[in-house]
Amino acid sequence: MSESKGKIAVLTSGGDAPGMNAAIRAVVRTGITRGYEVYGVRHGYNGILKREMKLMQYEDVSEKLQHGGTFLFTARSAEFYEIEGKKKAAAICKELGIESLIVIGGDGSFSGAKVLSTFGVNIIGIPGTIDLDIAYTDYTIGFDTAVNTAMEAIDRLRETSNSHERCSVVEVMGRSAGYIALWCGIANGAEEILLPEKYNNNIDQLVARIKRNREKGMTHQVIVNAEGVGHSEELAERIEKETGIETRATILGHLQRGGSPTARDRVYASMMGAYAIDLIDRGSKNRLIGYKDGKLYDVDVEEAFKMTKGIDEYEYEIARLLGSRD
């Protein structure tokens, strides 16, 4: 047996996202093939602090990529949130000989990884979040599956809303980012889209548009509301009270996180997992993997955190145009 090239650990952190298992699988199998020992960390950063790590083999990742969630589990860690917890995690990695840590997660997970890198742990980040809210990349693992799940649910709701001539307020996930809501608004032909980046809290204006739409012959209407705007039940009650149109609120919630990942989430997650090992193999330090201009790339972690991201103005303009009768 050839000598190991070193030890690598992989963990999933933050909210789960469909496709994370495909990324883990690619990390493990590519890592083993390249000559590394690859350890799976259970329960995110908390698993480092509690030394919940297992040396992975090919068979440990069999029959995993088609499932949602993360088989390594994810959890919040109050201890790791503090700077002393991060120092302790870095010390444990060094003690165990783990030279590189691959973190699959979102902005919060990367923030923790960035601090770990200052304590001497080489970190490689893979963007895994359904919110698509990471500035340096055009794609994040799980977004495609989540938006398709929400789209299919809203299609079904529109059919029953049509039958009853109702107005439907459908709340999708996105605490501070409206990308799922925007994409569903376009894909589902929503009459209104409420995004945390754009909504002005002018309910009177919203109600007036709903009234005008009914006067122009629209028998039913769909309002896609982002989680960051929220208050869907109260909004539905007010719309019904002021328009006389029967209105129902539906909060899709965490069902958007689950389910079998789409082909895109499986393929891109797999490529990102393999790319993470390639970065380590060529000696790259503290890089975040992204997808931009049609290809994978990597960026320095410090540089990535200086970037900002907003809603595409043209997409938003077209979404509003297509859903309007004004």
LINSUL-V915880 format. One record per backbone hydrogen bond with DSSP energy under -1.0 kcal/mol. NH is the residue of the N-H (numbers start at 0). CO is the residue of the C=O. If there is no record, write none. Layout:
BEGIN
NH/CO  NH/CO
END
This chain:
BEGIN
4/34  7/36  8/99  9/38  10/101  12/103  19/16  22/18  23/19  24/20  25/21  26/22  27/23  28/24  29/25  30/26  31/27  32/28  33/29  34/31  35/30  36/5  38/7  39/53  40/9  41/51  42/71  46/43  48/44  49/45  50/47  51/46  52/50  53/39  55/37  59/56  60/57  61/58  66/63  72/69  80/76  85/81  86/82  87/83  88/84  89/85  90/86  91/87  92/88  93/89  94/90  95/91  97/92  98/6  99/6  100/121  101/8  102/123  103/10  104/125  109/105  110/106  111/107  112/108  113/109  114/110  115/111  116/112  118/115  119/116  120/115  121/98  123/100  124/286  125/102  127/104  136/133  137/290  140/126  142/139  145/141  146/142  147/143  148/144  149/145  150/146  151/147  152/148  153/149  154/150  155/151  156/152  157/153  158/154  159/155  160/156  161/157  162/158  163/159  165/160  166/245  167/220  168/247  169/222  170/249  171/224  181/177  182/178  183/179  184/180  185/181  186/182  187/183  189/184  190/221  191/221  193/223  197/194  198/194  202/200  205/201  206/202  207/203  208/204  209/205  210/206  211/207  212/208  213/209  214/210  215/211  216/213  217/212  220/165  222/167  223/191  224/169  225/193  226/171  227/173  228/225  229/225  234/230  235/231  236/232  237/233  238/234  239/235  240/236  241/237  242/238  243/239  247/166  249/168  251/170  254/251  255/252  256/253  265/261  266/262  267/263  268/264  269/265  270/266  271/267  272/268  273/269  274/270  275/271  276/272  277/273  278/274  279/275  280/276  281/277  282/279  283/278  286/122  287/298  288/124  289/296  291/294  294/291  296/289  298/287  300/285  303/299  304/300  305/302  306/303  315/311  316/312  317/313  318/314  319/315  320/316  321/317  322/318  323/320
END
